[in-house]
Amino acid sequence: MHNLWIKIGCFLTGYNYQIIKNSSEASAKAVKKYLSAILIVATLWGFIGYAFTQRYLHGSFFTCIIAAIIMVIIVIQIERQITLSIGKNTWALSFRVLIGIVMAIIGSVILDQVIFKDDVEKQKIENQQIAVNKIMPVKTQELKLQIQQLDTLIQVKENEKAALIDELGKHPNILSYSSTVQSQKDSTGKTTHKSKTELFQPMRNPKWDLIPQIESQIKLLRDEKVKKENNILNVQQLLETEIKSKVGFLDELTVLFSILFSSGIALFVWILLFCFFLAIELFVLVNKLGDTKNDYDKTIMHQMDVRIKILEQMQN
């Protein structure tokens, strides 16, 4: 079990297990110490990745698990930049502190949204109600204008139908004209006589077929009018549904900060979380800076020096 824990530590920190196995207990303890710190940071960010994907990306259970694994991998790779460094690189340390501050802010904000979920939801409802009250008169007026336009179109179609019925009442039938020409030929094939017969026959006025079409158009317009009238009755509910469906991460972030800056207790809790995240983010870095070079580091440096001397001799 002891060797398994060290193997896992070497895998995550990037240490060489064969060298650690032949090093002192101090080097093995350093690996286990870095492993514990990395596991704390990775577990925390795995939870954040899962919660963020579930809440804002609306991912399934497996999608959230994948997002959590990706966050864990990213955190491990970031921490490896510290555990694998030998000596003190000022630029690398400064960059890691900057990453730690940014990640602490992001992590504390996301975790705050989980902790203050009920408060955020309550504030969102108030903000949504204000937005609904602001938009509702404009939306209602827009629907009324659309209904007036539909009334105008319906009246035009009704007038068109009435005029057509009046015309058909006067002329329900029309006369159909047809003519035939007959000719007679003599023995030589020459036409000697032509006769033309003209026939006027009453038939149903084809405009009767236009009435069902106009009635169908009027029905569609009236259905659309009824729909718009129902929308006016339910305009508040429709607006609330529409606004709720479009609330995203930035909206909740705005609500969260309004809560933080309006409540001293909430701001104090956020500062505590930020400090907690920052301390965890810099946990590995502080451990690395506080450690003196152990035999593992000296073995790595010795191997590098030997390799450099061999290469220099090969060049000469």
C-alpha positions in Angstrom: 0.0 0.0 0.0 2.9 2.3 0.8 4.5 1.7 -2.6 1.1 2.1 -4.4 0.6 5.5 -2.8 4.1 6.6 -3.8 3.5 5.3 -7.4 0.3 7.3 -7.6 2.1 10.3 -6.2 4.9 10.0 -8.8 2.4 9.6 -11.6 0.5 12.8 -10.6 3.5 14.9 -9.7 5.7 13.7 -12.5 8.4 12.3 -10.3 10.5 9.4 -11.4 9.4 6.4 -9.4 12.6 4.4 -9.9 14.7 7.3 -8.5 12.3 7.9 -5.6 12.3 4.2 -4.8 16.1 4.4 -4.3 16.0 7.7 -2.5 15.6 8.5 1.2 12.4 8.6 3.1 12.5 12.5 3.0 12.0 12.3 -0.8 9.2 9.8 -0.5 7.5 12.0 2.1 7.8 15.0 -0.2 6.0 13.0 -3.0 3.2 12.1 -0.6 2.9 15.7 0.6 2.6 17.0 -2.9 0.1 14.3 -3.7 -2.1 15.2 -0.8 -2.0 18.9 -1.8 -2.8 18.1 -5.5 -5.7 15.8 -4.5 -7.2 18.6 -2.4 -7.0 21.1 -5.3 -8.1 18.6 -8.0 -11.1 17.4 -5.9 -12.3 20.9 -5.3 -12.0 21.9 -9.0 -13.6 18.6 -10.0 -16.7 19.6 -8.0 -16.7 23.1 -9.5 -16.4 21.7 -13.0 -19.3 19.3 -12.4 -21.5 22.0 -10.8 -20.8 24.6 -13.5 -21.6 22.1 -16.3 -24.8 21.0 -14.7 -26.1 24.4 -13.8 -25.1 26.6 -16.8 -24.3 24.2 -19.6 -27.3 21.9 -18.7 -25.2 18.8 -19.3 -26.2 15.3 -18.5 -24.7 13.3 -15.7 -22.0 11.8 -17.9 -21.2 15.2 -19.5 -20.8 16.7 -16.0 -18.4 13.8 -15.1 -16.4 14.4 -18.2 -16.1 18.1 -17.4 -15.0 17.3 -13.9 -12.3 15.0 -15.2 -11.1 17.6 -17.6 -10.8 20.2 -14.8 -8.9 17.7 -12.6 -6.5 17.0 -15.5 -5.9 20.8 -16.1 -5.3 21.4 -12.4 -2.8 18.5 -12.2 -0.9 19.8 -15.2 -0.7 23.3 -13.7 0.6 21.9 -10.4 3.2 19.8 -12.2 4.8 23.1 -13.4 5.7 23.6 -9.7 6.5 20.1 -8.6 8.8 19.4 -11.5 10.7 22.7 -11.2 14.2 22.5 -9.7 15.4 25.7 -8.1 13.5 28.9 -7.8 12.3 30.5 -11.1 10.9 33.9 -10.2 8.9 34.2 -13.5 7.4 30.8 -13.0 6.5 31.5 -9.4 5.0 34.9 -10.3 2.9 33.4 -13.1 1.7 30.6 -10.8 0.6 33.2 -8.2 -1.3 35.1 -10.9 -3.0 31.9 -12.0 -3.8 31.1 -8.4 -5.5 34.5 -7.8 -7.5 34.2 -11.0 -8.6 30.6 -10.2 -9.4 31.6 -6.6 -11.7 34.3 -7.8 -13.4 32.1 -10.4 -13.7 29.2 -7.9 -15.1 31.3 -5.1 -17.6 33.0 -7.4 -18.9 29.7 -8.7 -19.0 28.1 -5.3 -20.8 31.2 -4.0 -23.5 30.8 -6.6 -24.1 27.3 -5.2 -24.1 28.4 -1.6 -26.3 31.5 -2.2 -28.5 29.6 -4.7 -31.7 30.4 -2.9 -30.8 34.1 -2.4 -29.8 34.4 -6.1 -33.1 32.8 -7.2 -35.1 35.2 -5.0 -33.3 38.2 -6.4 -33.7 36.9 -9.9 -37.5 36.6 -9.4 -37.5 40.3 -8.3 -35.4 41.4 -11.2 -37.5 39.4 -13.6 -40.7 41.0 -12.2 -39.2 44.4 -12.8 -38.3 43.5 -16.3 -41.8 42.1 -17.0 -43.5 45.2 -15.7 -41.2 47.3 -17.9 -41.7 45.3 -21.1 -45.4 44.4 -20.6 -47.0 47.7 -21.7 -44.8 47.8 -24.9 -45.6 44.1 -25.7 -49.4 44.7 -25.0 -49.4 47.7 -27.3 -47.6 45.7 -30.0 -50.2 43.0 -29.8 -53.1 45.5 -30.0 -51.6 47.0 -33.2 -51.3 43.5 -34.7 -55.0 42.9 -33.8 -56.0 46.1 -35.4 -54.1 45.1 -38.6 -55.9 41.8 -38.6 -59.3 43.5 -38.1 -58.5 45.6 -41.2 -57.6 42.6 -43.3 -60.7 40.7 -42.1 -62.9 43.7 -43.0 -61.3 43.9 -46.4 -62.0 40.2 -47.0 -65.6 40.6 -45.7 -66.2 43.5 -48.1 -64.7 41.5 -50.9 -66.9 38.6 -50.1 -70.1 40.8 -49.8 -69.3 42.4 -53.2 -68.8 39.1 -54.8 -72.1 37.7 -53.3 -73.9 40.8 -54.5 -72.5 40.4 -58.0 -73.4 36.7 -58.1 -76.9 37.5 -56.9 -77.3 39.6 -60.0 -75.5 37.3 -62.3 -75.6 33.7 -60.9 -75.1 32.3 -64.4 -73.2 33.4 -67.5 -73.8 32.6 -71.2 -71.3 30.2 -72.7 -70.7 30.9 -76.4 -69.9 28.2 -78.9 -69.9 28.0 -82.7 -69.6 25.3 -85.4 -68.9 25.8 -89.1 -70.1 23.3 -91.7 -69.0 23.2 -95.3 -70.1 21.3 -98.4 -67.9 20.2 -101.3 -68.7 19.3 -104.9 -67.4 16.3 -106.9 -64.2 18.1 -107.6 -63.5 18.7 -103.9 -64.2 22.4 -104.1 -66.1 24.0 -101.2 -69.4 25.3 -102.6 -71.2 26.2 -99.3 -70.4 27.2 -95.8 -72.8 27.5 -92.8 -72.0 28.7 -89.3 -74.1 27.8 -86.2 -73.8 29.9 -83.1 -74.9 28.6 -79.7 -75.4 30.5 -76.4 -75.8 28.3 -73.4 -76.2 29.3 -69.8 -73.7 28.0 -67.2 -72.8 28.5 -63.5 -70.7 31.7 -62.8 -67.1 30.5 -62.1 -66.8 33.3 -59.4 -68.8 31.0 -57.1 -65.6 29.1 -56.5 -63.9 32.2 -55.1 -66.2 32.4 -52.1 -64.9 29.3 -50.3 -61.3 30.6 -50.8 -62.2 34.0 -49.3 -64.0 32.3 -46.4 -60.9 30.2 -45.7 -58.7 33.3 -45.6 -61.1 35.0 -43.3 -61.1 32.0 -40.9 -57.3 32.0 -40.8 -57.2 35.7 -40.0 -59.8 35.3 -37.3 -57.9 32.4 -35.7 -54.8 34.5 -35.7 -56.8 37.3 -34.1 -58.0 35.0 -31.4 -54.5 33.8 -30.8 -53.3 37.4 -30.4 -56.1 38.2 -28.0 -55.2 35.2 -25.9 -51.6 36.4 -25.9 -52.8 39.8 -24.5 -54.6 38.0 -21.6 -51.5 35.8 -20.9 -48.8 38.4 -21.8 -47.4 38.5 -18.2 -47.0 34.8 -18.0 -45.5 34.6 -21.5 -43.0 37.3 -20.7 -42.0 35.7 -17.4 -41.4 32.4 -19.2 -39.4 34.0 -22.0 -37.2 36.0 -19.5 -36.6 33.0 -17.3 -35.5 30.9 -20.3 -32.8 33.4 -21.2 -31.2 33.8 -17.8 -27.5 32.7 -18.0 -24.3 32.7 -16.1 -23.6 36.4 -16.5 -27.1 37.3 -15.3 -26.7 35.2 -12.2 -23.2 36.6 -11.7 -24.7 40.2 -11.8 -27.3 39.1 -9.2 -24.6 37.5 -7.1 -22.4 40.6 -6.9 -25.4 42.8 -6.2 -26.1 40.5 -3.2 -22.5 40.6 -2.1 -22.2 44.4 -2.2 -25.6 44.9 -0.6 -24.9 42.5 2.3 -21.9 42.7 4.6 -22.3 39.1 5.7 -22.5 37.8 2.2 -19.3 39.8 1.2 -17.5 38.5 4.3 -18.4 34.9 3.3 -17.2 35.5 -0.2 -13.9 36.9 1.1 -13.4 33.9 3.3 -14.1 31.6 0.3 -11.7 33.6 -1.8 -8.9 33.3 0.8 -9.6 29.6 1.2 -9.4 29.0 -2.6 -6.3 31.1 -2.9 -4.6 29.3 0.0 -5.4 25.9 -1.6 -4.3 27.1 -5.0 -0.9 28.2 -3.6 -0.7 25.1 -1.3 1.7 23.2 -3.6 3.7 26.3 -4.4 4.2 27.2 -0.7 5.2 23.6 0.0 7.7 23.7 -2.8 9.2 27.0 -1.7 9.5 25.8 1.9 11.3 22.6 1.1 15.1 22.4 0.8 16.7 20.3 -1.9 16.4 16.6 -1.0 18.4 13.7 -2.4 15.9 13.3 -5.3 16.6 16.8 -6.5 20.3 16.4 -6.1 20.1 13.1 -8.0 18.3 14.8 -10.9 20.9 17.7 -10.9 23.8 15.2 -10.8 22.4 13.2 -13.7 22.0 16.5 -15.6 25.6 17.5 -14.8 26.9 14.1 -15.9 25.0 14.2 -19.1 26.2 17.7 -19.9 29.8 16.7 -19.3 29.4 13.7 -21.6 28.0 15.8 -24.3 30.8 18.4 -24.0 33.4 15.6 -24.3 31.6 14.3 -27.3 31.8 17.7 -28.9 35.5 18.1 -28.2 
